Amino acid sequence: MTADVYLTAGLWISLALAASLISIRIGISVALLEIGIGILGGNFLDLHVTVWINFLASFGSVLLTFLAGAEIDPRLMRARFKEAAGIGAVSFLFPFLGAMAFCYYVAGWKLHAAEIGGIALSTASVAVVYAVMVETGLNKTEFGKIILSAVFVTDLGTVLALGVLFANFNGYLLLFAAVTIVVVLLIPSFTRWYFAMVGSRVSEPELKYVFGLLFLLGGLATLARSEAVLPAYLIGVSMAGVFLDTPELAHRARSIAFTLLTPFYFLKAGLFVSLPAVVAGIGLILALFAVKMVTKLVGVFPVTLAFRFSRRGSAYITAMMSTGLTFGTISSLFGLTHHLINQTQYTMLVTVVILSAVVPTLIGQSFFAPKRESAVVGLPNLADDEPEQGQPAAGRHRTISTEQGAK
């Protein structure tokens, strides 16, 4: 172990610390700032990756994907499956097809590059939406939980598209699929038994068990030439009920992820963004951003109205479903590392992803944010709409607690 390793690690963690301090100061997602600092590091500080940085960054994306799946409330997902599935499905499908067609027919990208473009721009950011829901208190309402469930459906489509379109159909893929299906079906009951048996210990047998599963299934996915985030997301969803009942375990896993692992991932994601390429391709970047926003609007807004959300609530949901960050950068980085897209195309996609993390969030929070922490599906008006003068108070909507929303 040379001093260079420690100095390199110290530099990367120092940059991550700077991002955290700036995030606290200005209130912007730390992931966005880590990507931004990574851009500066790659363009001005001669920052570069090593084998061990690649490993930490890779496992950071896997663990982050697992945690995203584990945030889903399975009871509410079952209760409001129609709304979550409908909104989430169009939120994925319209941008995926629209962006892929634009990249292929208008931008002139090759088919695989256009597919990566469609996947990267179809996402909705669990990280951004979850942070907004917690900050506004909407995560404790049925309205907020439906949004989070719809984001899950969108990102599940993204992960499945990435796995299916770029999988190498061979014996390893069949083995990977069979093992993953068995694990996903058996893991909820087995995990509860295992956690009850080992209890909470300082040696963290619970997290070692989770990490072991992620490593083993990630290894099988790699052998199958798929992506390790696919089984991670599915395992996270299957364990969501367990994590919902043991929030302290989820807190410990998030602490490890956001302290040590995800900073390397997001810094690395920004590292490959070329500022000269951004300047040279600004027209195409803005066009791709417009494609994502328009296809999200055309797909999501009418569906939310059909489910009897108010116009204000539908606009807010559309803004939240238009965000992108984690899976957008994961998909783009997958395309770059597998030589499906070049660095210029990667730069354009990540720049659009960053824009989509910021602009829709600002629009939603500034113009369409609920006026109070309440929402009910199945009524003519959403809680965000003030009743007209003379209407009975019963027309107002109630706040739904976490327990109520889970029923």
ABEGO torsion letter per residue (X at the ends): XBAAAAAAAAAAAAAAAAAAAAAAAAGBBAAAAAAAAAAAAAAAAGBBBBAAAAAAAAAAAAAAAAAAAAABBAAAAAAAAAAAAAAAAAAAAAAAAAAAAAAAAAAGBBAAAAAAAAAAAABBBAAAAAAAAAAAGAAABAAAAAAAAAAAAAAAAAAAAAAAAABBBBAAAAAAAAAAAAAAAAAAAAAAAAAAAAEBBAAGAAAAAAAAAAAAAAAAAAAAGBBAAAAAAAAAAAAAAAAAABAAAAAAAAAAAAAAAAAAAAAAAAAABBAAAAAAAAAAAAAAAAAAAAAAAAAAAAAAAAAGBBAAAAAAAAAAAABBBAAAAAAAAAAAAAGABBAAAAAAAAAAAAAAAAAAAAAAAAAABBABBBBBBGBABBAABBBBBGBBAAABBBBBBAAAAAX
